[in-house]
Amino acid sequence: MDFDLENPLTIFNEHQSESIPNLFASESDHMPSKKFLKSLKTSDSYFSFRQEAVSLILRAQYSCKFEPFFAYLAINYMDRFISSQEIPQGKPWIMRLLVVSCLSLAAKMKDTHFPVTNLQREENSIFDMQTINRMELLILDALNWRMRSITPFSFLHFFISSFELQDPPLTQALKDRATEVIFRAHNEIKFLEFKPSIIAASALLLASHELFPMQFHSFQCSILSCESVNKENLLKCLNAVQEMEWCESMLDTDSSTRTPLSVLDRHCSNSESETTTATELLIEKKEIKRHKTIGRYSSSSSK
């Protein structure tokens, strides 16, 4: 049966609410190690290895016309594997074998036909199936056979359901936009340090601010009310997402005394007499630009 990244802990198509605590409890087991993250930041060889491996996987996705979720799963396997292994230097064939094997495992999980021979011909690789199968076993062992990866997609339904949107097309638009952001973030090493739930929440906040700016306050409070969401990490991830998308923080203000985090705090105030916050002013002044247009946000202080 096709593995569903949005619902990794069950074989059923419906998202089961009782699995949510397990998702939050287990998501760290599906992340690269902290040692690997440090190596990516300090070692050019690790950084180059990952960048080239990701490029090969995305190229395979394009040439074989696979859905993006397929490549996402393969990259997840690859990241988790190399985070627990020493990368041999001067042996580029190891990278090609790893990429082919991760793609093969993802294909098995996604119940997708994977043309190994055709792909290897394009990449000038000559690995037989026995070699690939041995590499798959090494990957499986390194990942402790946790192949039903918990990713940001696993948390989208949970967070969206708390928004209480009544219009299915609008809900789908929000999900689609957040999905675009998550796919793009997966290629950036700076997002590997964040938990999948934090990336999902950040992507949805960015998407909601872009698509439903007047409801952003409500969406933000819904996410921050979740006990499993670390506010400080969410802010860091959201800033990174905004930098990736627009190179400018949508929660930034010109005030020297108010930080983006304090703006988040004020947004969740229950006081009915609360005056307009800086972020609300940003929302009112923001010009929504879609597609490839870079969004610009004006900043002002609360009165």
Backbone hydrogen bonds in HBPLUS format (Angstrom, degrees):
<---DONOR---> <-ACCEPTOR-->    atom                        ^
c    i                          cat <-CA-CA->   ^        H-A-AA   ^      H-
h    n   atom  resd res      DA  || num        DHA   H-A  angle D-A-AA Bond
n    s   type  num  typ     dist DA aas  dist angle  dist       angle   num
A0003-PHE N   A0109-MET O   2.82 MM 106  5.48 153.2  1.89 145.4 152.7     1
A0007-ASN N   A0004-ASP O   3.02 MM   3  5.34 151.5  2.10 108.7 117.5     2
A0019-SER N   A0016-GLN O   3.02 MM   3  5.78 163.4  2.05 122.2 127.4     3
A0020-ILE N   A0017-SER O   3.17 MM   3  5.58 161.9  2.20 113.4 118.6     4
A0023-LEU N   A0019-SER O   2.97 MM   4  6.29 143.2  2.11 148.8 160.3     5
A0023-LEU N   A0020-ILE O   2.99 MM   3  4.99 120.7  2.36  97.4 113.0     6
A0024-PHE N   A0020-ILE O   3.11 MM   4  6.46 163.6  2.14 163.5 164.8     7
A0025-ALA N   A0021-PRO O   2.96 MM   4  6.10 152.3  2.04 143.1 151.6     8
A0026-SER N   A0022-ASN O   2.95 MM   4  5.93 138.1  2.13 140.5 149.8     9
A0027-GLU N   A0023-LEU O   2.99 MM   4  5.80 129.2  2.26 150.2 159.6    10
A0029-ASP N   A0026-SER O   2.98 MM   3  5.59 146.1  2.09 119.1 128.4    11
A0030-HIS N   A0027-GLU O   3.07 MM   3  5.48 161.2  2.11 112.1 118.0    12
A0031-MET N   A0028-SER O   3.37 MM   3  5.38 151.8  2.45 112.6 109.5    13
A0037-LEU N   A0033-SER O   3.16 MM   4  6.54 155.1  2.23 146.2 152.7    14
A0038-LYS N   A0034-LYS O   3.03 MM   4  6.28 153.0  2.10 146.4 153.0    15
A0039-SER N   A0035-LYS O   3.01 MM   4  6.28 151.5  2.09 141.6 149.7    16
A0040-LEU N   A0036-PHE O   2.91 MM   4  6.21 151.2  1.99 151.8 159.3    17
A0041-LYS N   A0037-LEU O   3.30 MM   4  6.54 144.8  2.44 138.2 146.3    18
A0041-LYS N   A0038-LYS O   3.17 MM   3  5.24 124.7  2.49  95.4 109.0    19
A0042-THR N   A0038-LYS O   3.04 MM   4  6.23 134.4  2.25 143.3 156.0    20
A0043-SER N   A0039-SER O   2.70 MM   4  5.27 146.6  1.81 149.7 153.3    21
A0047-PHE N   A0043-SER O   3.16 MM   4  6.36 167.5  2.17 149.3 153.1    22
A0048-SER N   A0044-ASP O   2.84 MM   4  5.92 165.5  1.86 148.4 152.8    23
A0049-PHE N   A0045-SER O   2.91 MM   4  5.95 154.6  1.97 140.5 148.2    24
A0050-ARG N   A0046-TYR O   3.02 MM   4  6.25 167.4  2.04 153.4 155.4    25
A0051-GLN N   A0047-PHE O   2.99 MM   4  6.16 168.1  2.00 153.0 156.8    26
A0052-GLU N   A0048-SER O   2.95 MM   4  6.05 165.1  1.97 150.7 154.4    27
A0053-ALA N   A0049-PHE O   2.96 MM   4  6.07 156.5  2.01 146.0 153.3    28
A0054-VAL N   A0050-ARG O   2.84 MM   4  6.01 167.1  1.85 159.7 162.1    29
A0055-SER N   A0051-GLN O   3.02 MM   4  6.16 155.4  2.08 140.9 148.1    30
A0056-LEU N   A0052-GLU O   2.94 MM   4  6.21 152.5  2.02 146.8 153.6    31
A0057-ILE N   A0053-ALA O   3.02 MM   4  6.33 157.1  2.07 149.8 155.8    32
A0058-LEU N   A0054-VAL O   2.93 MM   4  6.17 165.1  1.95 156.1 159.7    33
A0059-ARG N   A0055-SER O   2.89 MM   4  6.02 148.0  2.00 142.4 151.9    34
A0060-ALA N   A0056-LEU O   2.93 MM   4  6.16 149.1  2.03 142.7 150.8    35
A0061-GLN N   A0057-ILE O   2.93 MM   4  6.24 153.7  2.00 146.3 153.8    36
A0062-TYR N   A0058-LEU O   3.01 MM   4  6.25 156.0  2.07 143.5 149.1    37
A0063-SER N   A0059-ARG O   2.90 MM   4  6.11 169.7  1.91 152.2 155.1    38
A0064-CYS N   A0060-ALA O   2.89 MM   4  5.84 155.8  1.95 148.2 154.4    39
A0065-LYS N   A0061-GLN O   2.88 MM   4  5.59 109.3  2.39 130.5 145.3    40
A0066-PHE N   A0061-GLN O   2.92 MM   5  4.87 150.6  2.01 137.7 145.1    41
A0065-LYS N   A0062-TYR O   3.28 MM   3  4.98 149.3  2.38  93.2 102.1    42
A0070-PHE N   A0067-GLU O   3.03 MM   3  5.62 141.1  2.18 116.2 125.8    43
A0072-TYR N   A0068-PRO O   2.96 MM   4  6.20 158.6  2.00 153.7 160.7    44
A0073-LEU N   A0069-PHE O   3.03 MM   4  6.19 157.7  2.08 145.9 149.9    45
A0074-ALA N   A0070-PHE O   3.15 MM   4  6.44 159.1  2.19 147.0 152.8    46
A0075-ILE N   A0071-ALA O   2.92 MM   4  6.15 158.5  1.96 153.8 158.9    47
A0076-ASN N   A0072-TYR O   3.00 MM   4  6.23 151.6  2.09 144.1 152.3    48
A0077-TYR N   A0073-LEU O   3.01 MM   4  6.34 158.6  2.06 151.4 156.0    49
A0078-MET N   A0074-ALA O   2.95 MM   4  6.19 162.0  1.99 147.2 152.6    50
A0079-ASP N   A0075-ILE O   2.83 MM   4  6.03 167.1  1.85 155.3 157.8    51
A0080-ARG N   A0076-ASN O   3.10 MM   4  6.22 168.4  2.11 150.0 153.3    52
A0081-PHE N   A0077-TYR O   2.92 MM   4  6.07 148.7  2.02 148.5 157.5    53
A0082-ILE N   A0078-MET O   2.99 MM   4  6.19 177.4  1.99 161.4 160.6    54
A0083-SER N   A0079-ASP O   3.06 MM   4  6.04 133.4  2.29 139.6 151.4    55
A0084-SER N   A0081-PHE O   3.03 MM   3  5.59 160.5  2.07 114.5 120.8    56
A0085-GLN N   A0082-ILE O   3.43 MM   3  4.97 167.2  2.45  94.5  98.0    57
A0094-ILE N   A0091-LYS O   3.02 MM   3  5.82 153.9  2.09 122.0 128.2    58
A0096-ARG N   A0092-PRO O   3.41 MM   4  6.83 159.1  2.45 147.5 152.2    59
A0097-LEU N   A0093-TRP O   2.93 MM   4  6.19 156.0  1.99 148.2 154.8    60
A0098-LEU N   A0094-ILE O   2.88 MM   4  6.08 158.2  1.93 148.6 154.8    61
A0099-VAL N   A0095-MET O   2.88 MM   4  6.11 163.1  1.91 153.9 158.1    62
A0100-VAL N   A0096-ARG O   2.98 MM   4  6.12 168.7  1.99 148.6 151.8    63
A0101-SER N   A0097-LEU O   2.95 MM   4  6.05 157.8  2.00 146.4 152.9    64
A0102-CYS N   A0098-LEU O   2.87 MM   4  6.05 158.7  1.91 152.4 158.0    65
A0103-LEU N   A0099-VAL O   2.95 MM   4  6.11 160.7  1.99 151.6 157.1    66
A0104-SER N   A0100-VAL O   2.90 MM   4  6.07 147.8  2.00 140.2 149.7    67
A0105-LEU N   A0101-SER O   2.92 MM   4  6.18 155.9  1.98 147.4 153.1    68
A0106-ALA N   A0102-CYS O   2.94 MM   4  6.13 160.5  1.98 147.4 153.1    69
A0107-ALA N   A0103-LEU O   2.91 MM   4  6.06 150.3  2.00 142.9 151.1    70
A0108-LYS N   A0104-SER O   3.07 MM   4  6.36 148.7  2.17 142.2 150.0    71
A0109-MET N   A0105-LEU O   3.00 MM   4  6.31 154.9  2.06 148.9 155.7    72
A0110-LYS N   A0106-ALA O   2.82 MM   4  5.98 151.6  1.90 147.7 155.9    73
A0112-THR N   A0107-ALA O   2.79 MM   5  4.75 170.2  1.80 144.8 148.2    74
A0111-ASP N   A0108-LYS O   3.37 MM   3  4.98 157.0  2.42  92.0  98.1    75
A0116-VAL N   A0114-PHE O   2.85 MM   2  5.70 125.5  2.15 115.0  98.5    76
A0119-LEU N   A0115-PRO O   3.03 MM   4  6.26 167.8  2.05 161.3 164.9    77
A0120-GLN N   A0116-VAL O   2.92 MM   4  6.07 164.9  1.95 155.0 159.1    78
A0121-ARG N   A0117-THR O   3.03 MM   4  6.19 147.0  2.14 144.4 153.3    79
A0122-GLU N   A0118-ASN O   3.15 MM   4  6.47 149.3  2.25 144.1 151.6    80
A0123-GLU N   A0119-LEU O   3.02 MM   4  6.32 147.6  2.12 146.8 156.2    81
A0124-ASN N   A0120-GLN O   2.86 MM   4  5.70 102.2  2.48 136.9 152.2    82
A0125-SER N   A0120-GLN O   2.81 MM   5  4.68 160.5  1.85 140.1 143.6    83
A0132-ILE N   A0128-ASP O   3.09 MM   4  6.42 161.0  2.12 152.4 158.2    84
A0133-ASN N   A0129-MET O   2.82 MM   4  5.93 158.9  1.86 147.4 153.2    85
A0134-ARG N   A0130-GLN O   3.03 MM   4  6.24 149.4  2.12 142.0 149.8    86
A0135-MET N   A0131-THR O   3.05 MM   4  6.33 155.2  2.11 145.8 152.5    87
A0136-GLU N   A0132-ILE O   2.87 MM   4  6.16 152.7  1.95 148.6 156.8    88
A0137-LEU N   A0133-ASN O   3.09 MM   4  6.36 150.8  2.18 142.3 148.8    89
A0138-LEU N   A0134-ARG O   3.13 MM   4  6.48 149.9  2.22 143.5 151.5    90
A0139-ILE N   A0135-MET O   2.98 MM   4  6.30 155.7  2.04 151.9 158.4    91
A0140-LEU N   A0136-GLU O   2.84 MM   4  6.09 164.3  1.86 153.2 157.6    92
A0141-ASP N   A0137-LEU O   2.93 MM   4  6.06 157.3  1.98 145.2 151.1    93
A0142-ALA N   A0138-LEU O   2.99 MM   4  6.20 158.9  2.04 145.1 150.8    94
A0143-LEU N   A0139-ILE O   2.94 MM   4  6.14 148.0  2.04 151.1 159.9    95
A0145-TRP N   A0140-LEU O   2.80 MM   5  4.82 154.8  1.86 157.4 156.0    96
A0144-ASN N   A0141-ASP O   3.09 MM   3  4.97 159.2  2.13 102.8 107.7    97
A0146-ARG N   A0143-LEU O   2.94 MM   3  5.62 164.5  1.96 120.7 125.6    98
A0154-SER N   A0151-THR O   2.93 MM   3  5.44 148.6  2.03 114.3 123.3    99
A0155-PHE N   A0152-PRO O   3.08 MM   3  5.63 162.4  2.11 115.6 120.9   100
A0159-PHE N   A0155-PHE O   3.12 MM   4  6.37 171.3  2.13 162.6 163.1   101
A0160-ILE N   A0156-LEU O   2.89 MM   4  5.98 169.9  1.90 160.1 163.6   102
A0161-SER N   A0157-HIS O   2.92 MM   4  5.88 156.5  1.97 146.1 152.2   103
A0162-SER N   A0159-PHE O   3.13 MM   3  5.41 138.3  2.31 102.3 113.5   104
A0163-PHE N   A0160-ILE O   2.93 MM   3  5.28 153.2  2.00 110.1 118.8   105
A0170-LEU N   A0167-ASP O   3.06 MM   3  5.40 121.0  2.42 108.5 122.8   106
A0171-THR N   A0167-ASP O   2.99 MM   4  6.28 155.6  2.05 154.6 162.5   107
A0172-GLN N   A0168-PRO O   2.87 MM   4  6.10 157.6  1.92 154.0 159.7   108
A0173-ALA N   A0169-PRO O   2.92 MM   4  6.13 150.7  2.01 140.7 148.9   109
A0174-LEU N   A0170-LEU O   2.98 MM   4  6.22 156.3  2.04 147.6 153.0   110
A0175-LYS N   A0171-THR O   3.02 MM   4  6.27 160.8  2.05 148.0 153.2   111
A0176-ASP N   A0172-GLN O   2.80 MM   4  5.97 159.9  1.84 150.9 156.7   112
A0177-ARG N   A0173-ALA O   3.00 MM   4  6.15 160.9  2.04 146.4 151.1   113
A0178-ALA N   A0174-LEU O   3.03 MM   4  6.21 163.0  2.06 148.6 153.5   114
A0179-THR N   A0175-LYS O   2.87 MM   4  6.02 151.6  1.96 146.3 154.7   115
A0180-GLU N   A0176-ASP O   3.04 MM   4  6.34 152.0  2.12 145.9 152.3   116
A0181-VAL N   A0177-ARG O   3.21 MM   4  6.55 156.2  2.26 146.5 152.1   117
A0182-ILE N   A0178-ALA O   2.96 MM   4  6.27 156.4  2.02 150.4 156.9   118
A0183-PHE N   A0179-THR O   2.98 MM   4  6.21 163.2  2.01 154.7 158.4   119
A0184-ARG N   A0180-GLU O   3.12 MM   4  6.33 160.7  2.16 147.4 152.5   120
A0185-ALA N   A0181-VAL O   2.90 MM   4  6.09 153.9  1.97 148.7 156.4   121
A0186-HIS N   A0182-ILE O   3.17 MM   4  6.31 139.1  2.34 144.5 153.3   122
A0187-ASN N   A0184-ARG O   3.31 MM   3  5.91 159.5  2.35 113.2 118.3   123
A0188-GLU N   A0185-ALA O   3.01 MM   3  5.37 160.3  2.04 113.5 119.9   124
A0191-PHE N   A0188-GLU O   3.27 MM   3  5.99 163.6  2.30 117.3 121.6   125
A0192-LEU N   A0189-ILE O   3.05 MM   3  5.44 162.1  2.09 114.0 119.8   126
A0194-PHE N   A0191-PHE O   3.24 MM   3  5.57 156.4  2.30 108.0 114.6   127
A0198-ILE N   A0195-LYS O   3.03 MM   3  5.31 123.2  2.36 105.7 119.7   128
A0199-ILE N   A0195-LYS O   3.12 MM   4  6.50 157.6  2.17 156.6 163.2   129
A0200-ALA N   A0196-PRO O   2.95 MM   4  6.17 160.2  1.99 150.8 156.3   130
A0201-ALA N   A0197-SER O   2.95 MM   4  6.13 161.5  1.99 145.4 150.4   131
A0202-SER N   A0198-ILE O   2.94 MM   4  6.08 159.5  1.98 147.0 152.7   132
A0203-ALA N   A0199-ILE O   2.93 MM   4  6.08 161.0  1.96 150.1 155.2   133
A0204-LEU N   A0200-ALA O   3.01 MM   4  6.22 156.1  2.06 148.6 155.0   134
A0205-LEU N   A0201-ALA O   2.94 MM   4  6.15 153.4  2.02 146.7 154.2   135
A0206-LEU N   A0202-SER O   2.97 MM   4  6.18 164.0  2.00 151.2 155.3   136
A0207-ALA N   A0203-ALA O   2.95 MM   4  6.10 160.1  1.99 142.8 149.1   137
A0208-SER N   A0204-LEU O   2.78 MM   4  5.89 157.6  1.83 147.2 153.5   138
A0209-HIS N   A0205-LEU O   2.93 MM   4  6.03 156.8  1.98 146.5 152.7   139
A0210-GLU N   A0206-LEU O   3.06 MM   4  6.25 144.8  2.19 141.9 151.3   140
A0211-LEU N   A0207-ALA O   2.84 MM   4  5.99 160.8  1.87 151.7 157.0   141
A0212-PHE N   A0208-SER O   2.70 MM   4  5.09 149.1  1.79 132.4 143.4   142
A0215-GLN N   A0212-PHE O   2.92 MM   3  5.48 152.8  1.99 119.6 128.3   143
A0216-PHE N   A0213-PRO O   3.26 MM   3  5.07 161.1  2.30  99.6 104.9   144
A0219-PHE N   A0215-GLN O   3.03 MM   4  6.34 165.9  2.05 159.3 163.6   145
A0220-GLN N   A0216-PHE O   2.84 MM   4  5.95 164.1  1.87 156.9 161.1   146
A0221-CYS N   A0217-HIS O   3.10 MM   4  6.32 162.3  2.13 150.7 155.0   147
A0222-SER N   A0218-SER O   3.05 MM   4  6.24 149.1  2.15 145.6 154.1   148
A0223-ILE N   A0219-PHE O   3.17 MM   4  6.49 155.5  2.23 150.0 154.9   149
A0224-LEU N   A0220-GLN O   2.96 MM   4  6.20 167.5  1.98 154.7 158.6   150
A0225-SER N   A0221-CYS O   2.98 MM   4  5.93 128.9  2.25 137.2 148.2   151
A0226-CYS N   A0223-ILE O   3.10 MM   3  5.62 161.4  2.14 112.7 118.6   152
A0229-VAL N   A0226-CYS O   3.14 MM   3  5.60 167.1  2.16 116.6 120.5   153
A0234-LEU N   A0230-ASN O   2.89 MM   4  6.06 154.1  1.96 153.6 162.1   154
A0235-LEU N   A0231-LYS O   2.97 MM   4  6.20 156.0  2.03 147.6 153.3   155
A0236-LYS N   A0232-GLU O   3.09 MM   4  6.38 159.6  2.13 147.0 152.1   156
A0237-CYS N   A0233-ASN O   2.92 MM   4  6.10 162.6  1.95 149.9 154.6   157
A0238-LEU N   A0234-LEU O   2.79 MM   4  5.92 160.7  1.82 151.5 157.6   158
A0239-ASN N   A0235-LEU O   2.93 MM   4  6.10 158.3  1.98 148.7 154.1   159
A0240-ALA N   A0236-LYS O   3.05 MM   4  6.29 149.7  2.15 140.1 148.5   160
A0241-VAL N   A0237-CYS O   2.81 MM   4  6.12 153.0  1.88 151.3 159.2   161
A0242-GLN N   A0238-LEU O   2.89 MM   4  6.10 161.1  1.92 149.1 154.3   162
A0243-GLU N   A0239-ASN O   2.90 MM   4  6.08 152.0  1.98 142.1 150.1   163
A0244-MET N   A0240-ALA O   2.93 MM   4  6.13 152.4  2.01 142.2 149.7   164
A0245-GLU N   A0241-VAL O   2.89 MM   4  6.14 156.2  1.94 150.5 156.9   165
A0246-TRP N   A0242-GLN O   2.66 MM   4  5.50 163.8  1.68 150.4 156.4   166
A0247-CYS N   A0242-GLN O   3.00 MM   5  6.13 126.8  2.29 133.2 138.6   167
A0247-CYS N   A0243-GLU O   2.94 MM   4  3.71 128.9  2.21  96.4 108.4   168
A0262-SER N   A0259-THR O   3.04 MM   3  5.25 119.1  2.42 101.4 115.9   169
A0263-VAL N   A0259-THR O   3.12 MM   4  6.48 146.2  2.24 148.5 158.5   170
A0264-LEU N   A0260-PRO O   3.04 MM   4  6.42 150.2  2.13 144.8 152.4   171
A0265-ASP N   A0261-LEU O   2.98 MM   4  6.35 152.4  2.06 145.5 153.3   172
A0266-ARG N   A0262-SER O   2.97 MM   4  6.23 158.9  2.02 147.0 151.4   173
A0267-HIS N   A0263-VAL O   3.00 MM   4  6.20 146.9  2.11 146.0 155.0   174
A0268-CYS N   A0265-ASP O   3.20 MM   3  5.65 149.1  2.30 107.5 115.8   175
A0269-SER N   A0266-ARG O   3.08 MM   3  5.27 159.5  2.12 116.6 115.6   176
A0274-GLU N   A0271-SER O   3.42 MM   3  5.48 164.4  2.45 103.9 106.2   177
A0281-LEU N   A0277-THR O   3.14 MM   4  6.51 152.1  2.22 148.2 155.5   178
A0282-LEU N   A0278-ALA O   2.97 MM   4  6.29 147.2  2.08 143.1 152.9   179
A0283-ILE N   A0279-THR O   2.92 MM   4  6.25 151.0  2.01 146.6 154.0   180
A0284-GLU N   A0280-GLU O   3.01 MM   4  6.32 156.9  2.07 146.7 152.1   181
A0285-LYS N   A0281-LEU O   3.04 MM   4  6.23 152.4  2.12 146.8 153.6   182
A0286-LYS N   A0282-LEU O   2.86 MM   4  5.80 125.6  2.16 142.7 156.6   183
A0293-THR N   A0290-ARG O   3.24 MM   3  5.80 162.4  2.27 133.9 133.8   184
